[in-house]
Amino acid sequence: VKNAIELREIYYKKNDSYRLIFAEADLIPGFICERFCDENNNIFLVVQFLSLCCEIFRKEIISALQNLCNPKGIYERSDSSVRDKEGLPQIAKWLNNKSFETNITILENDVKLIVDIANGQKTGYFLDQKFNRLEAARFCKDKKVLDTFTHTGAFGLNCIKGGAKQVISVDISEEAVEIVNKNIKINNAQDKMSAVCADVFDLLKKYEVENQKFDVIILDPPAFTKSAKAIQKAYGGYKEINLRAMRLLNENGILITCSCSYFMETTMFCDMIMHAAMDSHKKVQILEKRGAGPDHPVLLGYPKSEYLKCVICKVL
């Protein structure tokens, strides 16, 4: 735990939020710990015990986190179905007989974000895209942006910070869109940004029929496959949204396309982008290939720790 903390302190400031422990990659298999620093500089940790091997050392791990991080509160999100496979009960609660509001407002890249650590996906927020969101903003000055699978609106709000003239953020979850609207409000972005509750696949088709056009499109979907068996189906899903996004882009538009599925490895992901470009009759320049932030180190010999792909493309 001490080694993991010292590594992050090289890259992050005290008031940053980041992944503190990344399971196998930090040599604690099955254990995830997120460090959230709220707008009042209170530290809250969100922990996940996803396997029996780390569950056995629960007391030691929590004690180490208490001693080294001195958090105001620790919330456990061990509510994943993977625990069922090892005969472990699902748990979601505050630890150490403490209780706090589970909606925490953090600051990321000078953007305020409400994070729902109790009900949000996984641990409430995807910290791994922090620097990719900042990079995306670079391309958005005076641009019209479509931000899909938005979850909290973080990509879109970073684009607003980068000078975007209009952002539409889309998610299929009504709860997610509710959080997005709150985040739009606390960043005073109501005049430039709006949230839409819709299925992204259906909305991309609708926009194509309506001949809608955008300057920048961000595709940050959940993993389309969590097994090698389903990779071809997932490939088709990724290809469809990328193909449709390319058709919706103005000439020389920017496509920021992501995959968090380990099984869709980088070479295959870029191959998918190429075939999507061919089928949409577009030429594509890859400007950057990016991954998760330095709070998600890659452990050699454990390729699953290199799971996130973020490819920035210019569509001609």
Secondary structure, DSSP 4 states (H G I P E B T S, - for coil): -HHHHHHHHHH--TT--EEEEEGGGGT-TTEEEEEEEBTT--EEEEEEE-SHHHHTTHHHHHHHHHHHH--SEEEEEE--GGGGGGT---EEEESTT----SEEEEEETTEEEEEETTTSSTTSS-GGGHHHHHHHHTT-TT-EEEEES-TTTHHHHHHHHTT-SEEEEEES-HHHHHHHHHHHHHTT-TTTEEEEES-HHHHHHHHHHTT--EEEEEE-PPPS-SSGGGHHHHHHHHHHHHHHHHHHEEEEEEEEEEE--TTS-HHHHHHHHHHHHHHTT--EEEEEEE---TTSPPPTT-GGG---EEEEEEE-
